[in-house]
């Protein structure tokens, strides 16, 4: 994630900021220009304030803007250019929130705070999707497989909990996953090294992009099966075997996580998620000017845009020393490793496959105002 700058006072801004802490200006993120803008109200719309600092000072006025309808609940800080600020369907929602199909009952007080956390993670996911120029058909676009989000709370009258997952373009996130204590309990019970809301989004969207980028592409599908295995293997049997017997011995030499060993689809989704971990974290490190230099064996200089890095090898060469440094810093604070994974040769080959597929999508400049 990049850093931003207030055009009014030059203050450094972060992706989730809604108010500049230095000059007090209201802030909104405009995704089609990938910038944070200080704005002032003008009747039903908002106008960008005059720029005097930083790179935003010379950027043309974006014209009248509106905040996403979810901004009213402090659940979104994105803006849009829609002429209408209210209405039915997707009218009045930002580019990210137009992908929402279902949100939990917000008349329940506990739901609002949890849903807000889910929305924050979702915006980070959509940011990466936009930066990579991946297709993202909207629910009302007429596309046979739009990208859709359902955020669901458990039904008190049902014995069956909501399960986070993906099916036919619909990504379901269980509301309980936004409860830190509940999520940590599940992580511990399942013996996972890592479990976060953003990780869920990145994993599940990996399933979606397998359908979009691999399934109907004969060349990609053949290469996928060579690296990950045959996805036609019975999923229910694979899941039962995994939860009864666990990961096979020596899995660390071929897979990025134990869960990736369950089925070729899960291996793909886990690898995809780690690719998004890499590019977004490396962008953050570069924006902060982080440099890791510990002799000839440990060096990470993030000096280019990870979202536009030509090869996966370059990403990995920077990523590995950075994660070693970050893990060491966490240990110094008595915390668990930030990135408790390793990237053996087989995993690096899989990451290269993901990178090459994604790079084809990013060969043209992103057009974030387009519905697809």
Protein Blocks (a to p, Z undefined) as FASTA:
>chain_A
ZZdddfknopacdfklcbdfklopacdddfklopacddddehjbccddddfehjklmpcc
ebjadddfklmnopaccdcfbfbfgdehjeoiafklmmpmbdcdfkbmklmmmmmmmmmm
mmmmmmmmmmnopacddfklopabdcddddddddfkbcbdcddddeehiacddfklmpmk
lmmmmmmmnopabdcfklmmmmmmmmmmmmmmmmmmmklmmmmmmmnopfkbcfklmmmm
mmmnopaehklmmpcbfklmmpmklmmmmmmmmmmmmmmmmmmmmmnopacdebjkbccd
dfbdfklgfbfklmmmmmmmmmmmmmmmmmmnopacfblcdddfklmmmmmmmmmmmmmm
mmpccdfkbcZZ
